[in-house]
Amino acid sequence: MSFNMSHETLYLAVKLVDHYLMKELCRKDKLQLLGSTAFLIAAKFEELFPPCVDDFLYVCEDMYQRHEMIAMEMSILKTLKFDINIPVAYHYLRRYALCLNVSMKTLTLSRFICEMTLQKYDYVHERASKLAAASFLLALYMKKLKNYAPLLEFYSGYTTFELHPLVRQLNILLTYHYCDRLKTVYTKYSHEKFFEVTKTPPLDIATLDEIFMY
């Protein structure tokens, strides 16, 4: 069984897990339950026809009981005080792409960069708008579209100077992706459906430093 859910649902589910773990401890054997339940909540919030509890239990290979998932759902919602309308980077990526009127390939590349961060703790505390802006700026640089940078500054509210440290960090993330054990995002964006954006090489340090100088 697979769920054809939106990117917004994915981003929100990850945010729910992050926010929950900032306030509560979770045993290792319950992490899959936490993640699945966060997806359940996010799907209810974002999807027109969300999967039901039994669907998620099936995906978990019946490791958990129905009452456990419902209890976890209540725990997440109470811990977050039912405040689950959390800003996610994906919303900002779509706005920047619309404002700058860039191609779908450039937007997809920025999505790939941003989605890679969902697997990394280093980016948990970054503001969604800033992470999206840095991902988009790096995509522009990689596509040799740095002339769009002033427009991104205008619509994002961040200067390129503010974004450059994060852009550098994201570029390193792409450069050393092969060292990562988590391959799902990279494999996903290697498909033709996503324009095979993984074939777009990250920038070398010298090129990035040269761009930063201007």
Steps between C-alpha positions, in 0.01 A plus 500: 500500500621850419349841566494766231517796735618856446837648584324726749392192695856368509646829622229547763542144628873555550432830676250334732759240598765769555274717714377204701851374574601847616252459785467127562722194515418205277633149539687360203245223450225763472668726243331329206167542676576868555595555136200313365261683728653835405434407137143411592445842658672682214290311246180597680615861490624514139333226296154497347469124552748403774584136576336358811655360817479142373697595188787630710488195726529281191804695379655448843451125441264483800780574745257718693138477605228741399466635854875574509483718189194684628674555835809633320281731292349641818845537655636693200200732481497569874877554513481748212181651646323421172714764328592301191474776240878515486674693219693263275772579249309346211237776510772763467667319212179514301458870576856585396463302177177681420643843575820441302321315218772237468473168321360186659848345478646776717216470749543122511873539563425731792250244630764230483749712693244591763367147534850369566500707820200312640737214581746719691481627856722798411209676330229443760536847652517690170201717419294350219511820295877529531565134421281528192671821389846346539395185314355711222807722481729198471277360225530832315878491533516138383285587196718807428211735574664722760348803329174398670657546844387864546140395433529222755635752751198721438236231534662297779614789716846343539817645351735267316760588764268361769435185298854419389609306814194277465550472124855381562373243750239374254757474223719284726196283574455438127870450437535221754159337455669173402625466858144499628329171580159654427446482124123542464491871412793472259344199327164675476643805324707285265184403310389662175182613674718739699715598200792294635613808692753295695714509186549875550837513676550705816740791479867461581633714783694736274196574284282556804755736656521692174122542493498614863748777419249681278 
